[in-house]
Amino acid sequence: MPAYKVTWTQQAIATAIVDVELDELARWAISAGVVRAGPEPRPAEVEALRRSLERNTHLRDAVLRVYATRQQPGRE
């Protein structure tokens, strides 16, 4: 029986409800290496990142997307 390979592009929409405090999200993003600061990549400061997450919805949404996709039961 012949085998055929088929490839296509498909759009998907995912929605997640994430229950996390911004302080916890900021600490996680820094420890996971998701967010860096400065011209020479170095860890961001938790308080500064928390303020940015609070004010910048695009940044907050981006970090939440990464957080939601990396968080699995029993895994930090």
NORKA-V987696 format. One record per pair of residues at least 6 apart in sequence whose C-alpha atoms are under 7 Angstrom apart, sorted by the first residue. I is the first residue (numbers start at 1). J is the second residue. Records with the same first field share a line. If there is no record, write none. Layout:
I = J ; J
//
This chain:
16 = 68
18 = 68
22 = 50 ; 53
23 = 50
26 = 46 ; 49 ; 50
27 = 46
29 = 35
30 = 43 ; 44
35 = 44
36 = 42 ; 43 ; 44
37 = 43 ; 44
53 = 59 ; 60
//
